[in-house]
Amino acid sequence: MATIKRFEEIEGWQKARELTGFVYQITQQERFARDFGLKDQIRRAAVSAMSNIAEGFERDGRAEFLQFLSIAKASTGEVQSQLYIALDQGYISQAEFERGYTLCKETAYLIGGFMVYLRSTPIQGNKRQPTNPKPVTRNSSPVT
């Protein structure tokens, strides 16, 4: 696996972004938009998935990153559950439910796979450390 330099490169984040866009789209529909509680909750859960991947990536250790990925994965489960509520209330169609449910499953699958990879790799942190750091002079400029 190539070194990931930005959280935007993480496939799970990309899919979580797609899920978030879908959630915002369906919650703009008139009947759904009037259910402020459910609308806000499902949006927060979707945003949580992509945000926790990004936040975890920016942390310094693998254990912290895994913890944030776990939260992100759980947030996709929360969105799945809320999609059932939206379906049962007639806010979304069966086709919209199935699309959202599939996006949740795909997102969770990608996050889970990334977690398995991180647990199996000897890398301890998320930030790539220079293999041979350059000495620094008194004015804090690297010596070349």
C-alpha positions in Angstrom: 0.0 0.0 0.0 1.3 3.4 -1.0 1.9 6.0 1.7 -1.1 8.1 2.3 -0.1 11.8 2.7 -3.6 13.4 3.0 -6.8 12.1 4.5 -8.5 12.9 1.3 -6.7 9.9 -0.3 -8.3 7.4 2.1 -11.0 5.5 0.2 -13.2 5.3 3.3 -13.1 9.1 3.6 -14.1 9.4 0.0 -17.0 7.1 0.4 -18.1 8.8 3.6 -18.0 12.1 1.7 -20.3 10.5 -0.9 -22.6 9.2 1.9 -22.7 12.7 3.4 -23.7 14.3 0.1 -26.4 11.7 -0.3 -27.8 12.4 3.2 -27.8 16.1 2.6 -29.7 15.6 -0.7 -32.4 13.4 0.8 -32.9 15.6 3.9 -33.6 18.6 1.7 -36.8 17.0 0.6 -39.8 18.9 2.0 -41.2 16.2 4.4 -37.8 15.1 5.6 -36.6 18.7 6.1 -39.6 19.5 8.4 -38.5 16.7 10.8 -35.8 18.8 12.3 -34.7 16.2 14.9 -34.2 13.4 12.5 -32.7 15.6 9.8 -30.2 17.1 12.1 -29.3 13.7 13.7 -28.7 11.8 10.4 -26.7 14.7 9.0 -24.6 14.8 12.2 -24.0 11.1 11.9 -22.9 11.3 8.3 -20.6 14.3 8.9 -19.2 12.4 11.9 -18.1 9.5 9.7 -16.0 11.6 7.4 -14.8 14.0 10.1 -13.6 11.3 12.4 -11.5 9.8 9.6 -9.9 13.1 8.9 -9.4 13.9 12.6 -7.9 10.5 13.3 -5.5 10.8 10.4 -4.2 14.1 11.8 -3.5 12.5 15.2 0.0 11.3 15.9 -0.5 7.7 16.8 -1.9 4.6 15.2 -4.0 3.7 18.3 -5.7 7.1 18.2 -6.3 6.8 14.5 -7.9 3.4 15.0 -10.1 4.8 17.7 -11.3 7.6 15.4 -11.8 5.1 12.6 -13.9 3.0 14.9 -16.1 6.0 15.7 -16.4 6.8 12.0 -17.5 3.2 11.3 -20.1 3.3 14.1 -21.5 6.6 12.7 -22.2 4.8 9.4 -24.3 2.3 11.4 -26.1 5.2 13.0 -27.0 6.5 9.5 -28.2 3.1 8.5 -30.6 2.9 11.5 -31.9 6.4 10.8 -32.5 5.5 7.2 -35.0 2.9 8.5 -36.8 5.7 10.4 -36.9 7.9 7.3 -38.3 5.0 5.2 -40.9 4.1 7.8 -42.1 7.7 8.0 -42.4 7.9 4.3 -39.6 10.6 4.0 -37.6 8.5 1.5 -38.5 5.9 -1.2 -37.4 2.3 -1.1 -34.9 3.1 -3.8 -33.4 6.0 -1.8 -33.3 3.8 1.3 -31.4 1.1 -0.6 -28.9 3.6 -2.1 -28.2 5.0 1.3 -28.0 1.6 3.0 -25.5 0.5 0.3 -23.4 3.6 0.8 -23.3 3.0 4.5 -22.2 -0.7 4.0 -19.6 0.3 1.5 -18.2 3.0 3.8 -18.1 0.7 6.8 -16.4 -2.0 4.7 -13.7 0.4 3.5 -13.1 1.8 7.0 -13.1 -1.7 8.5 -10.6 -2.9 5.9 -8.4 0.1 6.6 -8.5 -0.7 10.3 -7.4 -4.3 9.7 -4.5 -3.0 7.5 -3.4 -0.5 10.2 -3.5 -3.2 12.9 -1.3 -5.5 10.8 1.4 -3.0 9.8 4.4 -2.2 11.9 3.9 1.6 11.3 3.4 3.2 14.7 2.3 6.7 13.6 0.5 8.4 10.8 3.1 10.9 10.0 6.1 9.9 7.9 9.3 10.6 9.7 12.4 11.6 7.7 14.8 8.7 7.5 17.9 10.9 7.7 16.9 14.3 9.1 19.2 17.2 8.1 21.0 19.0 10.9 19.6 22.4 12.0 21.7 25.5 12.4 21.2 28.1 15.1 18.8 30.1 12.9 16.6 26.9 12.5 17.4 26.6 8.8 18.3 23.1 7.6 21.9 22.7 6.6 22.3 21.8 3.0 
